[in-house]
Amino acid sequence: MKEYKYGKISAGLSGKTGAITMLLTILFPLCLVIPTGRLEVLGMSLLFAVVYSIAIYGFSWWPNIKCDDDALYLEFLGWPIKIPWDDVLDIKEIPYLPQKAWLVTAKRITFLHYSFGLLLSLKLVPGFVIWGSISNCSELLSIIKRKMKRTGSISGT
Protein backbone atom coordinates (compact mmCIF):
# COMPACT_ATOMS: atom_id res chain seq x y z
CA MET A 1 0.00 0.00 0.00
CA LYS A 2 1.45 3.33 -1.06
CA GLU A 3 1.12 6.28 1.33
CA TYR A 4 1.08 10.01 0.54
CA LYS A 5 1.55 12.54 3.35
CA TYR A 6 1.55 16.27 3.97
CA GLY A 7 4.10 16.08 6.75
CA LYS A 8 3.72 18.34 9.79
CA ILE A 9 0.45 19.99 8.67
CA SER A 10 -1.69 16.95 9.44
CA ALA A 11 0.58 15.42 12.08
CA GLY A 12 -1.55 16.84 14.89
CA LEU A 13 -4.46 14.62 13.90
CA SER A 14 -2.60 11.49 12.88
CA GLY A 15 -3.12 8.12 14.48
CA LYS A 16 -5.82 7.99 17.12
CA THR A 17 -4.94 11.43 18.56
CA GLY A 18 -7.75 13.15 16.67
CA ALA A 19 -10.39 10.68 17.85
CA ILE A 20 -9.26 10.88 21.48
CA THR A 21 -9.29 14.67 21.32
CA MET A 22 -12.82 14.64 19.87
CA LEU A 23 -13.98 12.36 22.70
CA LEU A 24 -12.42 14.65 25.29
CA THR A 25 -14.11 17.64 23.66
CA ILE A 26 -17.47 15.98 24.12
CA LEU A 27 -16.78 14.87 27.71
CA PHE A 28 -15.16 18.13 28.86
CA PRO A 29 -18.40 20.20 29.00
CA LEU A 30 -20.20 17.42 30.87
CA CYS A 31 -17.44 17.16 33.46
CA LEU A 32 -17.76 20.89 34.17
CA VAL A 33 -21.54 21.21 34.21
CA ILE A 34 -22.56 18.11 36.19
CA PRO A 35 -20.49 18.70 39.38
CA THR A 36 -20.93 22.48 39.47
CA GLY A 37 -24.51 22.75 38.24
CA ARG A 38 -23.56 25.99 36.47
CA LEU A 39 -25.27 26.18 33.10
CA GLU A 40 -23.21 29.20 31.96
CA VAL A 41 -20.21 26.86 31.87
CA LEU A 42 -22.11 24.83 29.30
CA GLY A 43 -22.30 27.91 27.05
CA MET A 44 -18.54 28.46 27.24
CA SER A 45 -17.96 24.77 26.62
CA LEU A 46 -20.25 24.89 23.62
CA LEU A 47 -18.26 27.83 22.27
CA PHE A 48 -15.07 25.82 22.78
CA ALA A 49 -16.62 22.85 20.92
CA VAL A 50 -17.59 25.10 17.98
CA VAL A 51 -14.08 26.58 17.75
CA TYR A 52 -12.59 23.11 18.00
CA SER A 53 -14.92 21.83 15.26
CA ILE A 54 -13.81 24.66 12.98
CA ALA A 55 -10.19 23.67 13.65
CA ILE A 56 -10.97 20.01 12.82
CA TYR A 57 -12.65 21.18 9.62
CA GLY A 58 -9.53 23.16 8.77
CA PHE A 59 -7.18 20.24 9.40
CA SER A 60 -9.44 18.03 7.27
CA TRP A 61 -8.22 19.98 4.24
CA TRP A 62 -4.91 18.06 4.44
CA PRO A 63 -5.76 14.35 4.74
CA ASN A 64 -3.03 11.75 4.40
CA ILE A 65 -3.93 9.32 1.62
CA LYS A 66 -3.12 5.66 1.01
CA CYS A 67 -4.04 3.58 -2.00
CA ASP A 68 -3.86 -0.01 -3.16
CA ASP A 69 -5.43 -2.06 -5.95
CA ASP A 70 -8.87 -2.08 -4.30
CA ALA A 71 -9.38 1.39 -2.89
CA LEU A 72 -8.23 4.83 -1.88
CA TYR A 73 -7.92 5.38 1.90
CA LEU A 74 -8.47 8.87 3.21
CA GLU A 75 -7.28 9.55 6.77
CA PHE A 76 -9.96 11.38 8.73
CA LEU A 77 -9.44 12.09 12.45
CA GLY A 78 -7.00 9.22 12.70
CA TRP A 79 -9.13 6.58 11.01
CA PRO A 80 -8.89 5.51 7.39
CA ILE A 81 -11.99 5.93 5.27
CA LYS A 82 -12.07 3.35 2.48
CA ILE A 83 -13.22 4.70 -0.88
CA PRO A 84 -13.41 1.85 -3.42
CA TRP A 85 -12.17 2.82 -6.88
CA ASP A 86 -15.69 2.21 -8.26
CA ASP A 87 -16.95 4.98 -5.93
CA VAL A 88 -14.47 7.62 -7.13
CA LEU A 89 -16.46 9.89 -9.44
CA ASP A 90 -14.11 12.57 -10.71
CA ILE A 91 -10.88 14.48 -10.23
CA LYS A 92 -10.59 18.09 -11.34
CA GLU A 93 -8.03 20.82 -10.83
CA ILE A 94 -9.31 23.72 -8.74
CA PRO A 95 -8.19 26.77 -10.73
CA TYR A 96 -9.13 29.56 -8.29
CA LEU A 97 -7.02 28.52 -5.28
CA PRO A 98 -3.61 30.14 -4.67
CA GLN A 99 -1.84 26.76 -4.58
CA LYS A 100 -2.19 23.86 -7.02
CA ALA A 101 -5.05 21.67 -5.82
CA TRP A 102 -7.41 19.02 -7.13
CA LEU A 103 -10.90 18.06 -5.98
CA VAL A 104 -11.61 14.33 -5.89
CA THR A 105 -15.31 13.50 -5.67
CA ALA A 106 -16.78 10.17 -4.65
CA LYS A 107 -20.17 8.54 -4.17
CA ARG A 108 -19.83 8.64 -0.37
CA ILE A 109 -17.26 9.70 2.20
CA THR A 110 -18.57 11.57 5.31
CA PHE A 111 -21.08 14.36 5.86
CA LEU A 112 -18.21 16.81 6.38
CA HIS A 113 -16.89 15.95 2.93
CA TYR A 114 -20.21 16.99 1.37
CA SER A 115 -19.36 20.54 2.43
CA PHE A 116 -15.99 20.34 0.63
CA GLY A 117 -17.70 19.15 -2.55
CA LEU A 118 -20.40 21.81 -2.31
CA LEU A 119 -17.94 24.59 -1.58
CA LEU A 120 -15.50 23.70 -4.36
CA SER A 121 -17.71 22.28 -7.12
CA LEU A 122 -21.12 23.79 -6.31
CA LYS A 123 -22.57 20.26 -6.39
CA LEU A 124 -23.94 18.24 -3.48
CA VAL A 125 -21.38 15.49 -3.77
CA PRO A 126 -18.73 14.49 -1.21
CA GLY A 127 -15.17 15.33 -2.06
CA PHE A 128 -11.71 15.96 -0.70
CA VAL A 129 -8.80 18.13 -1.75
CA ILE A 130 -5.38 16.97 -2.86
CA TRP A 131 -2.91 19.83 -2.54
CA GLY A 132 0.24 20.08 -4.62
CA SER A 133 2.29 19.88 -1.42
CA ILE A 134 1.45 16.23 -0.72
CA SER A 135 4.37 13.83 -1.14
CA ASN A 136 4.65 12.46 -4.70
CA CYS A 137 1.63 14.47 -5.85
CA SER A 138 1.99 13.71 -9.56
CA GLU A 139 2.26 9.97 -8.85
CA LEU A 140 -0.89 10.04 -6.70
CA LEU A 141 -2.84 11.96 -9.33
CA SER A 142 -1.78 9.57 -12.09
CA ILE A 143 -2.77 6.55 -9.96
CA ILE A 144 -6.22 8.03 -9.31
CA LYS A 145 -6.73 8.85 -13.00
CA ARG A 146 -5.53 5.41 -14.09
CA LYS A 147 -7.78 3.60 -11.60
CA MET A 148 -10.74 5.77 -12.65
CA LYS A 149 -10.14 4.87 -16.32
CA ARG A 150 -10.13 1.18 -15.42
CA THR A 151 -13.50 1.48 -13.72
CA GLY A 152 -14.83 3.68 -16.52
CA SER A 153 -15.68 6.67 -14.33
CA ILE A 154 -13.30 9.43 -15.49
CA SER A 155 -14.89 12.46 -17.09
CA GLY A 156 -12.49 14.28 -19.36
CA THR A 157 -9.67 15.38 -17.05
C-alpha positions in Angstrom: 0.0 0.0 0.0 1.5 3.3 -1.1 1.1 6.3 1.3 1.1 10.0 0.5 1.5 12.5 3.3 1.6 16.3 4.0 4.1 16.1 6.8 3.7 18.3 9.8 0.4 20.0 8.7 -1.7 17.0 9.4 0.6 15.4 12.1 -1.6 16.8 14.9 -4.5 14.6 13.9 -2.6 11.5 12.9 -3.1 8.1 14.5 -5.8 8.0 17.1 -4.9 11.4 18.6 -7.8 13.2 16.7 -10.4 10.7 17.9 -9.3 10.9 21.5 -9.3 14.7 21.3 -12.8 14.6 19.9 -14.0 12.4 22.7 -12.4 14.7 25.3 -14.1 17.6 23.7 -17.5 16.0 24.1 -16.8 14.9 27.7 -15.2 18.1 28.9 -18.4 20.2 29.0 -20.2 17.4 30.9 -17.4 17.2 33.5 -17.8 20.9 34.2 -21.5 21.2 34.2 -22.6 18.1 36.2 -20.5 18.7 39.4 -20.9 22.5 39.5 -24.5 22.8 38.2 -23.6 26.0 36.5 -25.3 26.2 33.1 -23.2 29.2 32.0 -20.2 26.9 31.9 -22.1 24.8 29.3 -22.3 27.9 27.1 -18.5 28.5 27.2 -18.0 24.8 26.6 -20.3 24.9 23.6 -18.3 27.8 22.3 -15.1 25.8 22.8 -16.6 22.9 20.9 -17.6 25.1 18.0 -14.1 26.6 17.8 -12.6 23.1 18.0 -14.9 21.8 15.3 -13.8 24.7 13.0 -10.2 23.7 13.6 -11.0 20.0 12.8 -12.6 21.2 9.6 -9.5 23.2 8.8 -7.2 20.2 9.4 -9.4 18.0 7.3 -8.2 20.0 4.2 -4.9 18.1 4.4 -5.8 14.4 4.7 -3.0 11.8 4.4 -3.9 9.3 1.6 -3.1 5.7 1.0 -4.0 3.6 -2.0 -3.9 0.0 -3.2 -5.4 -2.1 -6.0 -8.9 -2.1 -4.3 -9.4 1.4 -2.9 -8.2 4.8 -1.9 -7.9 5.4 1.9 -8.5 8.9 3.2 -7.3 9.6 6.8 -10.0 11.4 8.7 -9.4 12.1 12.4 -7.0 9.2 12.7 -9.1 6.6 11.0 -8.9 5.5 7.4 -12.0 5.9 5.3 -12.1 3.4 2.5 -13.2 4.7 -0.9 -13.4 1.8 -3.4 -12.2 2.8 -6.9 -15.7 2.2 -8.3 -17.0 5.0 -5.9 -14.5 7.6 -7.1 -16.5 9.9 -9.4 -14.1 12.6 -10.7 -10.9 14.5 -10.2 -10.6 18.1 -11.3 -8.0 20.8 -10.8 -9.3 23.7 -8.7 -8.2 26.8 -10.7 -9.1 29.6 -8.3 -7.0 28.5 -5.3 -3.6 30.1 -4.7 -1.8 26.8 -4.6 -2.2 23.9 -7.0 -5.0 21.7 -5.8 -7.4 19.0 -7.1 -10.9 18.1 -6.0 -11.6 14.3 -5.9 -15.3 13.5 -5.7 -16.8 10.2 -4.7 -20.2 8.5 -4.2 -19.8 8.6 -0.4 -17.3 9.7 2.2 -18.6 11.6 5.3 -21.1 14.4 5.9 -18.2 16.8 6.4 -16.9 15.9 2.9 -20.2 17.0 1.4 -19.4 20.5 2.4 -16.0 20.3 0.6 -17.7 19.2 -2.5 -20.4 21.8 -2.3 -17.9 24.6 -1.6 -15.5 23.7 -4.4 -17.7 22.3 -7.1 -21.1 23.8 -6.3 -22.6 20.3 -6.4 -23.9 18.2 -3.5 -21.4 15.5 -3.8 -18.7 14.5 -1.2 -15.2 15.3 -2.1 -11.7 16.0 -0.7 -8.8 18.1 -1.8 -5.4 17.0 -2.9 -2.9 19.8 -2.5 0.2 20.1 -4.6 2.3 19.9 -1.4 1.5 16.2 -0.7 4.4 13.8 -1.1 4.6 12.5 -4.7 1.6 14.5 -5.8 2.0 13.7 -9.6 2.3 10.0 -8.8 -0.9 10.0 -6.7 -2.8 12.0 -9.3 -1.8 9.6 -12.1 -2.8 6.5 -10.0 -6.2 8.0 -9.3 -6.7 8.9 -13.0 -5.5 5.4 -14.1 -7.8 3.6 -11.6 -10.7 5.8 -12.7 -10.1 4.9 -16.3 -10.1 1.2 -15.4 -13.5 1.5 -13.7 -14.8 3.7 -16.5 -15.7 6.7 -14.3 -13.3 9.4 -15.5 -14.9 12.5 -17.1 -12.5 14.3 -19.4 -9.7 15.4 -17.1 
